[in-house]
């Protein structure tokens, strides 16, 4: 009997976070746990960053400032849970630049 090769790992989930004054729009609200590529696309006029933390967790995932019209991808291995997203620039969070991403068990 010939042993079959294990199935390849699933491709990473992808989410685009569009930053504009003063809101985030996510391409999807829910992804599966595991590796994820999260793209920060700045469609606004000001520089924006992205911060993300799992509710109840302590680790904060950070994207650097992205200038107007620029894009920055980051890849992380995410556990199931609800993640709070916000902009850490000046008072952008207080002005409404926040959102939520739900990561469900694979």
ChimeraX commands (.cxc) that place a marker at each C-alpha (Angstrom):
marker #1 position 0.00,0.00,0.00 radius 0.5
marker #1 position 1.38,3.41,-0.96 radius 0.5
marker #1 position 1.00,6.13,1.64 radius 0.5
marker #1 position -0.64,9.21,0.27 radius 0.5
marker #1 position 0.83,12.64,0.85 radius 0.5
marker #1 position -0.87,14.71,3.51 radius 0.5
marker #1 position -3.20,17.36,2.13 radius 0.5
marker #1 position -1.62,20.77,1.69 radius 0.5
marker #1 position -2.38,23.32,4.39 radius 0.5
marker #1 position -5.28,25.64,3.62 radius 0.5
marker #1 position -4.33,28.97,2.06 radius 0.5
marker #1 position -4.29,31.93,4.44 radius 0.5
marker #1 position -7.52,33.83,4.91 radius 0.5
marker #1 position -7.50,37.33,3.42 radius 0.5
marker #1 position -9.14,40.50,4.70 radius 0.5
marker #1 position -8.84,44.00,3.32 radius 0.5
marker #1 position -9.26,46.89,5.75 radius 0.5
marker #1 position -10.02,50.10,3.89 radius 0.5
marker #1 position -9.10,53.15,5.98 radius 0.5
marker #1 position -10.83,56.46,5.31 radius 0.5
marker #1 position -11.54,59.51,7.42 radius 0.5
marker #1 position -12.75,58.36,9.97 radius 0.5
marker #1 position -13.82,54.76,9.50 radius 0.5
marker #1 position -12.65,51.28,8.57 radius 0.5
marker #1 position -14.50,49.12,6.06 radius 0.5
marker #1 position -13.66,45.38,6.12 radius 0.5
marker #1 position -13.97,43.19,3.02 radius 0.5
marker #1 position -15.39,40.48,5.31 radius 0.5
marker #1 position -16.38,40.44,8.96 radius 0.5
marker #1 position -15.54,36.79,9.68 radius 0.5
marker #1 position -12.61,34.51,8.78 radius 0.5
marker #1 position -11.41,31.06,9.85 radius 0.5
marker #1 position -8.61,30.67,12.40 radius 0.5
marker #1 position -5.04,30.04,11.29 radius 0.5
marker #1 position -2.85,32.08,9.00 radius 0.5
marker #1 position -4.39,35.31,7.74 radius 0.5
marker #1 position -3.17,38.09,5.48 radius 0.5
marker #1 position -4.66,41.40,6.52 radius 0.5
marker #1 position -4.25,44.24,4.07 radius 0.5
marker #1 position -4.45,47.84,5.23 radius 0.5
marker #1 position -5.43,50.02,2.25 radius 0.5
marker #1 position -5.46,53.77,2.87 radius 0.5
marker #1 position -8.21,55.29,0.76 radius 0.5
marker #1 position -8.23,58.49,2.79 radius 0.5
marker #1 position -6.27,61.71,2.70 radius 0.5
marker #1 position -4.45,61.35,6.03 radius 0.5
marker #1 position -1.92,58.74,7.17 radius 0.5
marker #1 position -3.52,55.86,9.09 radius 0.5
marker #1 position -2.27,52.77,10.90 radius 0.5
marker #1 position -4.01,49.66,12.15 radius 0.5
marker #1 position -3.94,48.09,15.58 radius 0.5
marker #1 position -5.64,44.79,16.38 radius 0.5
marker #1 position -6.13,42.87,19.64 radius 0.5
marker #1 position -8.15,39.77,20.46 radius 0.5
marker #1 position -10.77,40.59,23.10 radius 0.5
marker #1 position -9.41,39.20,26.37 radius 0.5
marker #1 position -5.89,38.93,24.94 radius 0.5
marker #1 position -2.83,41.07,25.54 radius 0.5
marker #1 position -0.97,40.97,22.22 radius 0.5
marker #1 position -1.50,44.00,19.99 radius 0.5
marker #1 position -0.80,43.48,16.28 radius 0.5
marker #1 position 0.49,46.72,14.73 radius 0.5
marker #1 position 0.77,47.98,11.15 radius 0.5
marker #1 position 2.95,51.05,10.64 radius 0.5
marker #1 position 1.53,54.30,9.30 radius 0.5
marker #1 position 0.31,53.94,5.73 radius 0.5
marker #1 position 0.21,57.10,3.64 radius 0.5
marker #1 position -2.77,58.08,1.46 radius 0.5
marker #1 position -3.09,55.68,-1.49 radius 0.5
marker #1 position -0.63,53.12,-0.08 radius 0.5
marker #1 position -1.17,49.49,0.96 radius 0.5
marker #1 position 0.49,47.32,3.61 radius 0.5
marker #1 position -0.02,43.55,4.06 radius 0.5
marker #1 position 0.79,41.72,7.27 radius 0.5
marker #1 position 0.42,37.99,7.94 radius 0.5
marker #1 position -0.40,36.55,11.35 radius 0.5
marker #1 position -1.59,33.26,12.80 radius 0.5
marker #1 position -4.88,34.11,14.51 radius 0.5
marker #1 position -6.68,32.19,17.22 radius 0.5
marker #1 position -10.47,32.02,17.31 radius 0.5
marker #1 position -12.09,35.01,18.96 radius 0.5
marker #1 position -13.32,38.54,18.41 radius 0.5
marker #1 position -10.66,41.07,17.46 radius 0.5
marker #1 position -10.95,44.81,18.05 radius 0.5
marker #1 position -9.40,46.94,15.29 radius 0.5
marker #1 position -8.58,50.63,15.64 radius 0.5
marker #1 position -6.41,53.42,14.28 radius 0.5
marker #1 position -3.69,54.53,16.68 radius 0.5
marker #1 position -3.04,57.88,14.96 radius 0.5
marker #1 position -3.92,60.96,17.07 radius 0.5
marker #1 position -7.63,60.88,18.00 radius 0.5
marker #1 position -8.76,58.78,15.01 radius 0.5
marker #1 position -10.11,55.98,17.23 radius 0.5
marker #1 position -12.32,58.41,19.15 radius 0.5
marker #1 position -13.57,59.80,15.82 radius 0.5
marker #1 position -14.84,56.35,14.79 radius 0.5
marker #1 position -11.89,54.50,13.24 radius 0.5
marker #1 position -12.60,51.16,14.83 radius 0.5
marker #1 position -14.11,47.89,13.76 radius 0.5
marker #1 position -14.42,44.22,14.71 radius 0.5
marker #1 position -13.18,41.03,13.05 radius 0.5
marker #1 position -14.48,37.62,14.16 radius 0.5
marker #1 position -12.18,34.60,13.79 radius 0.5
marker #1 position -13.97,31.25,13.96 radius 0.5
marker #1 position -12.53,27.80,14.61 radius 0.5
marker #1 position -11.43,25.97,11.47 radius 0.5
marker link #1:1,2 radius 0.2
marker link #1:2,3 radius 0.2
marker link #1:3,4 radius 0.2
marker link #1:4,5 radius 0.2
marker link #1:5,6 radius 0.2
marker link #1:6,7 radius 0.2
marker link #1:7,8 radius 0.2
marker link #1:8,9 radius 0.2
marker link #1:9,10 radius 0.2
marker link #1:10,11 radius 0.2
marker link #1:11,12 radius 0.2
marker link #1:12,13 radius 0.2
marker link #1:13,14 radius 0.2
marker link #1:14,15 radius 0.2
marker link #1:15,16 radius 0.2
marker link #1:16,17 radius 0.2
marker link #1:17,18 radius 0.2
marker link #1:18,19 radius 0.2
marker link #1:19,20 radius 0.2
marker link #1:20,21 radius 0.2
marker link #1:21,22 radius 0.2
marker link #1:22,23 radius 0.2
marker link #1:23,24 radius 0.2
marker link #1:24,25 radius 0.2
marker link #1:25,26 radius 0.2
marker link #1:26,27 radius 0.2
marker link #1:27,28 radius 0.2
marker link #1:28,29 radius 0.2
marker link #1:29,30 radius 0.2
marker link #1:30,31 radius 0.2
marker link #1:31,32 radius 0.2
marker link #1:32,33 radius 0.2
marker link #1:33,34 radius 0.2
marker link #1:34,35 radius 0.2
marker link #1:35,36 radius 0.2
marker link #1:36,37 radius 0.2
marker link #1:37,38 radius 0.2
marker link #1:38,39 radius 0.2
marker link #1:39,40 radius 0.2
marker link #1:40,41 radius 0.2
marker link #1:41,42 radius 0.2
marker link #1:42,43 radius 0.2
marker link #1:43,44 radius 0.2
marker link #1:44,45 radius 0.2
marker link #1:45,46 radius 0.2
marker link #1:46,47 radius 0.2
marker link #1:47,48 radius 0.2
marker link #1:48,49 radius 0.2
marker link #1:49,50 radius 0.2
marker link #1:50,51 radius 0.2
marker link #1:51,52 radius 0.2
marker link #1:52,53 radius 0.2
marker link #1:53,54 radius 0.2
marker link #1:54,55 radius 0.2
marker link #1:55,56 radius 0.2
marker link #1:56,57 radius 0.2
marker link #1:57,58 radius 0.2
marker link #1:58,59 radius 0.2
marker link #1:59,60 radius 0.2
marker link #1:60,61 radius 0.2
marker link #1:61,62 radius 0.2
marker link #1:62,63 radius 0.2
marker link #1:63,64 radius 0.2
marker link #1:64,65 radius 0.2
marker link #1:65,66 radius 0.2
marker link #1:66,67 radius 0.2
marker link #1:67,68 radius 0.2
marker link #1:68,69 radius 0.2
marker link #1:69,70 radius 0.2
marker link #1:70,71 radius 0.2
marker link #1:71,72 radius 0.2
marker link #1:72,73 radius 0.2
marker link #1:73,74 radius 0.2
marker link #1:74,75 radius 0.2
marker link #1:75,76 radius 0.2
marker link #1:76,77 radius 0.2
marker link #1:77,78 radius 0.2
marker link #1:78,79 radius 0.2
marker link #1:79,80 radius 0.2
marker link #1:80,81 radius 0.2
marker link #1:81,82 radius 0.2
marker link #1:82,83 radius 0.2
marker link #1:83,84 radius 0.2
marker link #1:84,85 radius 0.2
marker link #1:85,86 radius 0.2
marker link #1:86,87 radius 0.2
marker link #1:87,88 radius 0.2
marker link #1:88,89 radius 0.2
marker link #1:89,90 radius 0.2
marker link #1:90,91 radius 0.2
marker link #1:91,92 radius 0.2
marker link #1:92,93 radius 0.2
marker link #1:93,94 radius 0.2
marker link #1:94,95 radius 0.2
marker link #1:95,96 radius 0.2
marker link #1:96,97 radius 0.2
marker link #1:97,98 radius 0.2
marker link #1:98,99 radius 0.2
marker link #1:99,100 radius 0.2
marker link #1:100,101 radius 0.2
marker link #1:101,102 radius 0.2
marker link #1:102,103 radius 0.2
marker link #1:103,104 radius 0.2
marker link #1:104,105 radius 0.2
marker link #1:105,106 radius 0.2
view
